[in-house]
Amino acid sequence: MLSFLYARQSGLDDPVRLRRAESTRRVLSLELNHNRDVDRIHGNGINTLDIEVIDGRYMLSGGSDGIIVIYDLENNSKKPQYTCKAICTVGRSSRHVHKFSVETVQWYPHDTGMFVSSSSDKTMKVWDTETLKVVSELLCYSSHSALLCSVLAVGTKDPKVQLCDLKSGSRIHILQGHRGEILSVRWSPRYDHILATASTDIRVRIWDVRRASGSLFTLDQHNGDKSKASSEAVNTAHNGRVNGLCFTADGLHLLTTGTDDRMRLWNSGTGENTLVNYGKVVNESCKGLKFTVSRGCSPEFVFVPCGSSVAVYGLHSGELITMLRGHYNNVDCCEFHPDYQELYSGGKDCNILAWVPVLRQPGIEDDETNSKRGGTQAAINPAFEDAWSSDVD
């Protein structure tokens, strides 16, 4: 670490290199923080989490009980042991509450004054954060949505994707091509006109929403090699329902999960299967699976709910780094906090757990951390070994 600081001070090194190296170390040291609790509000399983990107302070949660909660993640007490308080709740007593399970919650990307939710009660609602009142509501037979600026992509139980304008509250476009229920929709963080959709028809489609015609392409797990696929498996992303999508932070790659217990990494520009082997990724979810990718690390990592644990994989190596265990029942969602390299997970045990990096202890060499993890850092990426070689004064 001292060599990084000296190189940065003398202008020999890019400041990004130091930041990425420390971010990577923090992610590799994640563990359950017993000094930080999150208010237990939900009376049933937690399906979805979202942390706003403006201040990185407020987190939304939605549960199978139909309740939506806003948490303040900041430690206002300044004490080592504290609780992330629930500052607002849309409970059963509210006339605006969803009647059934909330499947998706998402902050408006540009401020914290608004958020959206979608539910298995066949409604999508736009909320005013200040008043916790619904400012717009759409009947959309959907429980999966993704918001980009003022355009909301809504996956429906029939094989259609609806694009809705939040300003007018009207549907502006319908994307058709799937043959089964839409289980996940995601906007590209790189191009605001690119949308990915996943369905029970075991296909993933990439759309350019500026075009009136069909999808740009369909992801093919066999990369066009028809000799490896039956006629039914041509242009299929998985051999089971595809229930999870997640773009990397730079938008260059797309991750998909399926009920065939496989996770695949794709080039989002060409649709090519990169053939990274993650092994068996247990996926028993009947609904959309909410998983996430780290940001600002080198290499990057994937956090995937796996039974009552969260599995951590090397994004490009496919190596299973560790299993984060702490829940008493199945984990349904997890959300990465890029500002502090922390992870929050929610499950059917009604708990939200905080996974926090272990603080660097003075006088302990970095190679001790490497040996603790079994040397996985160097195995994931040779550049990591160089970045975290033993420092000298």
Disulfide bonds with the S-S distance in Angstrom:
none
